[in-house]
């Protein structure tokens, strides 16, 4: 299997990709679906081994500019596990399967009772517990920031960041003045994996699975895209009504048990939650509303300046460049997203991170990049959290 990147010059070339997609079952990595492909856009997609030569020939014949990002997908899958530290248990510099993460949530709370507590906010379609960690010094009605990871199953670097964030909080509390102030003044609700069933499936069956694992009435196709399943322009731009598509929005808003549990928790804590941060990959972006429409949020100036400063903080460590801005115009329109929903609930500071990289590895980021990715992302998250603390509303 190969991953191609094409750079489309005009509508004619977009049509070529559309017809390839309908004949060849392409798996779109960037953007999320063929429906979002436009001229002057960089498009990444995966092709099954049996069809990769045919696709390459068609691209050559039609004069579409392309390159092969990943020449041998299986080799790239194997190469993810390149970390020098191989442990049997949990490691912050390895990708951990769900059982390991679940055990870690219990351990980190047990070992740090003054700073971390664990609760269950619901269960998945397949009956797994949705564990939420609350990180902060105990206090009454503290302002809170909600942080989630693992919406899309194949974005493994995302849950790795949530684990790293909690580790850094407990390890540097008392020595890092910013972290200490943040945890004394704020609570962080951390949901380490939203789409647990999908994540498990990427470890057992198909590394590149994206959606949930729920059954769809009247279709043999499984799963809904949980980040098209919120009541924010639901089922409109950049989402599919067809259950076999990777951006299927579900039978209705919050049809998925996972998204409903998350939304219910935020609704119950709306008086205290002042920021919502959701971690995805890949493409090195820091986005804010709106994605479901080409309109700017009323807080555009403030959100844009926060995103700029946070991106500068992130780049200060390894010079990793992020692009920032409102979702629809910065990448592409997508309705039913959790960040737009949170913003429309009144949570002003609502941001989506798309972590490393820009396509060399795509969803198959090697473990050797977990530490630097998490370190730089933490700088941006700390910046945003500190800003929120100084600008409470």
Backbone torsions as a table, in degrees:
resi	resn	phi	psi	omega
1	UNK	NA	145.7	-179.2
2	UNK	-127.4	156.6	171.8
3	UNK	-116.4	123.2	-179.5
4	UNK	-103.8	149.7	166.6
5	UNK	-119.6	126.1	175.7
6	UNK	-116.9	147.2	175.6
7	UNK	-117.1	112.8	-170.1
8	UNK	-92.9	128.4	-175.9
9	UNK	-88.7	-34.4	-170.3
10	UNK	-151.3	178.9	-178.0
11	UNK	-62.1	-33.9	179.6
12	UNK	-59.8	-45.3	179.9
13	UNK	-69.6	-32.5	174.4
14	UNK	-61.2	-41.7	178.1
15	UNK	-60.9	-40.1	179.1
16	UNK	-59.8	-44.1	179.5
17	UNK	-67.2	-38.6	176.7
18	UNK	-58.6	-44.6	-177.9
19	UNK	-72.2	-35.7	174.3
20	UNK	-59.1	-44.9	-176.6
21	UNK	-62.3	-38.0	-177.8
22	UNK	-76.2	-24.7	-179.2
23	UNK	-94.7	-24.1	-167.6
24	UNK	-116.5	-1.0	-177.8
25	UNK	52.9	58.7	178.6
26	UNK	-73.2	146.6	175.7
27	UNK	-103.9	107.1	-176.0
28	UNK	-79.6	125.9	178.7
29	UNK	-96.1	-39.0	-177.4
30	UNK	-154.4	114.4	-7.8
31	UNK	-66.9	-175.1	-172.7
32	UNK	-73.6	-19.4	-179.1
33	UNK	-155.1	161.1	-177.7
34	UNK	-64.1	-27.3	-179.1
35	UNK	-62.0	-21.8	-177.0
36	UNK	-94.2	-1.6	-176.3
37	UNK	-71.6	130.5	-177.9
38	UNK	-134.3	162.7	174.3
39	UNK	-60.2	154.6	179.4
40	UNK	61.4	27.4	179.7
41	UNK	-114.8	146.1	174.0
42	UNK	-89.6	125.5	-175.0
43	UNK	-124.0	126.9	178.0
44	UNK	-111.2	131.7	177.1
45	UNK	-148.0	154.3	-179.5
46	UNK	-101.7	143.3	180.0
47	UNK	-126.5	137.1	175.5
48	UNK	-60.1	148.9	-175.3
49	UNK	-53.6	-44.4	-174.8
50	UNK	-62.8	-22.4	-174.7
51	UNK	-109.2	-3.7	-170.3
52	UNK	-66.0	-36.3	179.6
53	UNK	-69.0	-39.5	178.9
54	UNK	-62.5	-44.6	178.6
55	UNK	-61.2	-44.9	-178.9
56	UNK	-61.7	-42.4	177.9
57	UNK	-61.5	-43.4	-179.9
58	UNK	-63.4	-40.0	178.5
59	UNK	-64.3	-42.7	179.0
60	UNK	-61.4	-49.9	-177.3
61	UNK	-58.8	-39.3	-174.0
62	UNK	-87.4	0.1	176.0
63	UNK	71.9	20.8	177.0
64	UNK	-78.3	129.4	178.0
65	UNK	-70.0	126.0	-178.1
66	UNK	-147.6	161.7	165.2
67	UNK	-144.7	157.8	178.7
68	UNK	-89.5	113.3	179.6
69	UNK	-75.7	-48.0	179.8
70	UNK	-126.7	115.9	-172.8
71	UNK	-81.7	-30.5	-178.4
72	UNK	-139.9	100.4	-173.6
73	UNK	-61.6	-39.5	-179.1
74	UNK	-62.0	-41.0	177.8
75	UNK	-63.0	-39.2	178.6
76	UNK	-67.5	-37.1	176.4
77	UNK	-61.0	-46.1	-179.2
78	UNK	-66.1	-36.7	-174.7
79	UNK	-73.5	-13.1	176.1
80	UNK	-57.2	-39.5	-173.8
81	UNK	-85.9	63.1	-175.3
82	UNK	-105.2	8.3	-176.8
83	UNK	-64.6	142.8	178.7
84	UNK	-73.9	-25.5	-178.2
85	UNK	-96.4	102.3	176.3
86	UNK	-106.0	116.3	179.7
87	UNK	-119.7	163.3	176.4
88	UNK	-80.4	-32.6	-178.1
89	UNK	-95.6	-149.1	-177.7
90	UNK	-75.8	139.7	173.5
91	UNK	-141.4	138.6	179.7
92	UNK	-75.4	-13.2	-179.5
93	UNK	-109.8	12.0	171.2
94	UNK	-119.3	160.2	166.6
95	UNK	-78.4	130.6	-178.1
96	UNK	-107.9	139.0	176.0
97	UNK	-74.3	172.7	-172.8
98	UNK	-63.1	-41.6	-179.8
99	UNK	-58.7	-40.0	179.3
100	UNK	-66.8	-41.7	178.9
101	UNK	-65.9	-42.9	-179.6
102	UNK	-60.2	-44.5	178.1
103	UNK	-64.1	-38.4	178.4
104	UNK	-61.4	-40.1	-179.6
105	UNK	-60.2	-37.5	178.0
106	UNK	-70.1	-43.6	-177.1
107	UNK	-64.5	-46.2	-175.0
108	UNK	-65.4	-34.0	177.3
109	UNK	-71.5	-41.7	-178.9
110	UNK	-65.6	-36.3	-176.5
111	UNK	-81.5	-18.1	-176.8
112	UNK	-131.6	59.0	-172.1
113	UNK	-62.7	-22.4	179.4
114	UNK	-78.4	-16.7	-173.9
115	UNK	-121.1	-26.2	-172.1
116	UNK	-130.8	133.5	170.3
117	UNK	-131.5	152.8	-176.7
118	UNK	-118.2	137.7	174.2
119	UNK	-136.5	170.0	177.1
120	UNK	-113.2	123.1	-176.5
121	UNK	-104.2	5.8	179.7
122	UNK	156.9	-172.1	174.9
123	UNK	-137.2	161.3	-176.7
124	UNK	-82.1	174.4	177.5
125	UNK	-55.2	-39.6	-178.8
126	UNK	-89.0	6.7	171.5
127	UNK	91.1	16.8	177.3
128	UNK	-87.0	147.5	-179.7
129	UNK	-75.3	135.2	173.6
130	UNK	-89.5	100.9	-178.2
131	UNK	-84.7	132.6	175.8
132	UNK	-118.3	130.6	175.1
133	UNK	-101.3	133.7	173.7
134	UNK	-106.3	119.5	-174.3
135	UNK	-116.2	121.4	179.0
136	UNK	157.9	161.0	175.6
137	UNK	-72.5	144.2	-174.5
138	UNK	-69.2	142.2	179.7
139	UNK	-170.7	163.9	-177.1
140	UNK	-83.3	133.5	172.5
141	UNK	45.0	46.5	179.2
142	UNK	-71.2	147.9	171.0
143	UNK	-61.1	145.5	-174.8
144	UNK	-132.4	156.3	172.8
145	UNK	-122.8	132.3	179.5
146	UNK	-101.4	127.6	-178.8
147	UNK	-126.2	125.5	176.9
148	UNK	-130.2	156.3	-178.9
149	UNK	-137.3	160.5	171.0
150	UNK	74.6	36.8	172.7
151	UNK	-65.5	-47.2	-179.2
152	UNK	-103.4	125.3	-166.2
153	UNK	-57.0	-38.4	-171.9
154	UNK	-82.0	-5.1	-177.0
155	UNK	-87.1	68.2	-169.9
156	UNK	-61.4	-28.4	-179.2
157	UNK	-65.5	-23.0	-177.3
158	UNK	-65.4	-57.2	176.0
159	UNK	-59.0	-31.3	177.2
160	UNK	-59.2	-36.4	179.4
161	UNK	-69.1	-42.4	179.7
162	UNK	-59.6	-39.6	178.0
163	UNK	-65.1	-44.4	179.9
164	UNK	-60.6	-42.7	-179.0
165	UNK	-57.8	-46.2	-179.4
166	UNK	-65.5	-43.0	176.9
167	UNK	-55.2	-49.5	-177.9
168	UNK	-64.0	-38.1	179.2
169	UNK	-60.1	-49.3	-175.8
170	UNK	-75.6	-31.1	-176.9
171	UNK	-79.9	-27.8	-174.9
172	UNK	-107.5	-1.8	175.6
173	UNK	-61.7	128.9	-179.3
174	UNK	97.7	-24.7	178.7
175	UNK	-112.1	-37.4	176.9
176	UNK	-91.1	117.6	-173.2
177	UNK	-64.8	-36.9	-179.5
178	UNK	-66.2	-47.9	-179.8
179	UNK	-61.5	-42.2	-178.7
180	UNK	-62.2	-46.9	178.0
181	UNK	-61.2	-43.6	-179.2
182	UNK	-61.2	-46.4	-175.9
183	UNK	-74.7	-25.9	174.8
184	UNK	-71.3	-34.1	-171.1
185	UNK	-100.0	-25.7	-174.0
186	UNK	-126.7	158.4	165.6
187	UNK	-108.0	141.8	172.8
188	UNK	-110.9	120.3	171.9
189	UNK	-91.8	118.2	-175.6
190	UNK	-117.0	118.5	175.8
191	UNK	-104.2	100.7	-168.3
192	UNK	-65.7	-33.8	176.0
193	UNK	-143.5	119.7	177.3
194	UNK	-78.3	-52.9	-173.5
195	UNK	-96.2	72.0	-173.2
196	UNK	-65.8	-45.1	-178.3
197	UNK	-58.4	-44.7	178.8
198	UNK	-63.5	-40.9	179.9
199	UNK	-62.4	-44.5	176.8
200	UNK	-58.3	-42.5	-178.5
201	UNK	-62.7	-33.6	178.4
202	UNK	-69.4	-22.2	177.5
203	UNK	-87.0	-28.0	-172.2
204	UNK	-103.9	-34.1	-170.2
205	UNK	-125.3	-50.1	-172.1
206	UNK	-146.8	103.9	-176.2
207	UNK	-55.5	-25.8	-173.3
208	UNK	-103.2	17.4	175.3
209	UNK	-65.9	144.7	-174.8
210	UNK	-116.9	-41.7	-166.9
211	UNK	-85.8	-174.5	170.3
212	UNK	-73.5	-173.1	-179.0
213	UNK	-119.7	24.0	-178.2
214	UNK	-78.1	151.2	176.9
215	UNK	-76.6	149.5	178.3
216	UNK	-116.9	124.3	-178.1
217	UNK	-57.7	132.2	175.9
218	UNK	74.4	11.1	178.8
219	UNK	-141.5	146.9	175.5
220	UNK	-86.2	-8.4	-179.3
221	UNK	-79.4	139.4	-173.9
222	UNK	-101.2	144.6	164.2
223	UNK	93.5	155.2	176.6
224	UNK	-128.1	148.2	172.9
225	UNK	-77.4	110.1	-174.8
226	UNK	-64.6	-22.4	179.1
227	UNK	-92.0	18.5	166.4
228	UNK	-123.4	10.8	-167.3
229	UNK	-106.4	6.6	179.9
230	UNK	-95.2	159.2	-176.0
231	UNK	-83.1	66.0	179.4
232	UNK	-139.4	91.2	-174.0
233	UNK	62.2	27.6	-171.3
234	UNK	-48.8	134.9	172.2
235	UNK	73.3	15.3	-179.9
236	UNK	-105.5	-119.8	-174.2
237	UNK	-59.5	137.1	169.1
238	UNK	66.1	21.4	175.2
239	UNK	-134.3	152.3	-177.6
240	UNK	-109.5	146.7	175.7
241	UNK	-95.6	4.7	-174.2
242	UNK	-103.9	118.2	-171.6
243	UNK	-58.6	-20.3	-178.7
244	UNK	-82.5	-12.8	-177.5
245	UNK	-80.1	151.8	-178.4
246	UNK	-71.5	-17.3	178.4
247	UNK	-109.1	27.0	178.5
248	UNK	-58.8	129.4	-171.9
249	UNK	-88.3	-0.8	-179.4
250	UNK	90.7	173.4	-177.0
251	UNK	-75.8	-15.7	177.9
252	UNK	-175.8	168.4	178.3
253	UNK	-58.7	135.5	179.4
254	UNK	60.2	31.5	175.5
255	UNK	-69.2	-23.3	-179.2
256	UNK	-86.8	136.0	-179.2
257	UNK	-59.8	-34.4	-177.6
258	UNK	-67.8	-45.7	-178.9
259	UNK	-70.7	-35.6	178.5
260	UNK	-65.3	-41.4	178.8
261	UNK	-61.5	-44.0	179.4
262	UNK	-63.4	-48.3	-178.4
263	UNK	-63.8	-41.2	178.3
264	UNK	-60.4	-43.8	-178.8
265	UNK	-62.5	-44.7	-179.5
266	UNK	-65.5	-41.2	178.5
267	UNK	-60.1	-40.0	-179.2
268	UNK	-68.2	-23.2	-175.9
269	UNK	-117.3	25.1	-176.1
270	UNK	-62.1	-29.1	-177.5
271	UNK	-68.4	-24.3	-177.8
272	UNK	-108.6	-26.4	-177.3
273	UNK	-77.1	117.6	-176.4
274	UNK	-111.5	-8.5	177.8
275	UNK	-145.9	147.3	178.6
276	UNK	-131.2	121.1	-179.8
277	UNK	-123.4	124.3	-179.7
278	UNK	-122.9	134.1	-169.8
279	UNK	-109.4	122.6	179.4
280	UNK	-127.8	-177.6	168.5
281	UNK	-153.8	160.1	2.9
282	UNK	-123.7	170.2	169.1
283	UNK	135.4	4.3	172.2
284	UNK	56.5	64.9	-179.8
285	UNK	-130.6	149.8	169.8
286	UNK	-124.8	108.3	-171.0
287	UNK	-111.9	154.1	172.4
288	UNK	-140.8	171.8	-175.3
289	UNK	-60.6	151.7	6.0
290	UNK	-110.8	152.6	170.5
291	UNK	-107.0	-25.6	-175.3
292	UNK	-81.9	-6.8	178.7
293	UNK	-154.9	157.3	176.5
294	UNK	-84.9	57.6	176.7
295	UNK	-128.6	152.6	179.7
296	UNK	-92.5	145.3	177.0
297	UNK	-69.5	157.7	-179.7
298	UNK	-63.6	-23.8	179.3
299	UNK	-97.8	26.6	-173.0
300	UNK	-52.0	-50.2	-174.9
301	UNK	-58.2	-45.4	-177.7
302	UNK	-67.8	-46.5	-178.4
303	UNK	-63.4	-39.0	-179.6
304	UNK	-65.6	-40.3	-179.2
305	UNK	-71.4	-34.1	174.8
306	UNK	-63.9	-46.1	-178.9
307	UNK	-61.4	-39.8	178.6
308	UNK	-63.5	-48.2	-178.0
309	UNK	-66.1	-39.9	179.4
310	UNK	-65.5	-38.7	177.7
311	UNK	-65.0	-36.8	177.7
312	UNK	-66.9	-41.2	176.1
313	UNK	-58.6	-47.0	-178.5
314	UNK	-59.5	-43.0	-176.5
315	UNK	-71.9	-17.6	-174.0
316	UNK	-65.5	-19.4	-175.2
317	UNK	-90.2	-53.8	-176.8
318	UNK	-125.9	15.3	-178.7
319	UNK	60.0	29.3	177.2
320	UNK	-76.2	121.6	-175.3
321	UNK	-90.8	128.5	175.9
322	UNK	-112.0	145.7	170.3
323	UNK	-100.4	142.4	-177.3
324	UNK	-134.1	158.0	178.2
325	UNK	150.7	-177.5	178.7
326	UNK	-67.4	142.4	-172.4
327	UNK	-53.3	-52.7	-171.8
328	UNK	-60.6	-43.3	-176.7
329	UNK	-85.3	-25.6	-176.2
330	UNK	-81.1	-39.7	172.2
331	UNK	-119.9	-72.3	-179.9
332	UNK	-166.7	159.9	179.8
333	UNK	-70.5	142.9	177.6
334	UNK	-155.3	121.8	-177.9
335	UNK	-97.2	161.7	176.3
336	UNK	78.3	19.2	-178.4
337	UNK	-83.6	152.3	-175.7
338	UNK	-69.7	-32.3	-178.3
339	UNK	-68.9	-43.0	176.6
340	UNK	-62.5	-42.2	179.8
341	UNK	-60.8	-47.3	-179.2
342	UNK	-61.3	-42.0	179.8
343	UNK	-61.7	-45.0	-179.9
344	UNK	-69.5	-16.1	172.5
345	UNK	-79.8	-6.6	179.7
346	UNK	104.9	6.8	177.2
347	UNK	-88.6	99.3	-170.1
348	UNK	-63.1	-44.5	-174.2
349	UNK	-89.2	84.9	-174.3
350	UNK	-120.8	117.4	-174.0
351	UNK	-135.2	146.6	172.5
352	UNK	-115.4	126.6	172.8
353	UNK	-98.7	135.2	166.8
354	UNK	-111.7	107.5	-172.2
355	UNK	-76.0	-172.9	179.3
356	UNK	-55.1	155.9	-1.4
357	UNK	-114.2	-148.1	177.1
358	UNK	-106.9	13.1	173.0
359	UNK	133.4	-12.8	179.0
360	UNK	-58.1	-45.2	176.3
361	UNK	-112.1	-20.4	-179.8
362	UNK	58.9	-124.9	-178.9
363	UNK	-75.4	-7.7	-174.3
364	UNK	-105.8	42.8	-179.2
365	UNK	-59.6	128.1	-177.9
366	UNK	-66.2	152.6	180.0
367	UNK	-59.7	-28.3	179.2
368	UNK	-62.7	-15.1	178.0
369	UNK	-97.3	-1.9	-179.5
370	UNK	-60.4	-51.0	-175.5
371	UNK	-61.4	-54.6	-179.8
372	UNK	-62.1	-37.2	178.7
373	UNK	-62.1	-45.9	-178.1
374	UNK	-69.6	-38.6	179.7
375	UNK	-60.5	-46.8	-177.1
376	UNK	-72.0	-37.3	179.7
377	UNK	-65.2	-37.4	178.6
378	UNK	-58.4	-37.8	178.8
379	UNK	-60.6	-42.3	179.4
380	UNK	-68.2	-42.8	-179.4
381	UNK	-65.1	-41.6	177.3
382	UNK	-62.2	-40.0	178.7
383	UNK	-61.0	-48.7	-179.1
384	UNK	-61.9	-45.0	-178.6
385	UNK	-61.4	-42.1	179.7
386	UNK	-66.5	-38.5	176.7
387	UNK	-61.5	-45.6	179.7
388	UNK	-58.1	-45.0	-179.1
389	UNK	-60.0	-36.7	-178.1
390	UNK	-85.7	-8.4	-178.9
391	UNK	-131.8	53.2	-179.6
392	UNK	-68.9	146.4	-178.9
393	UNK	-130.8	NA	NA
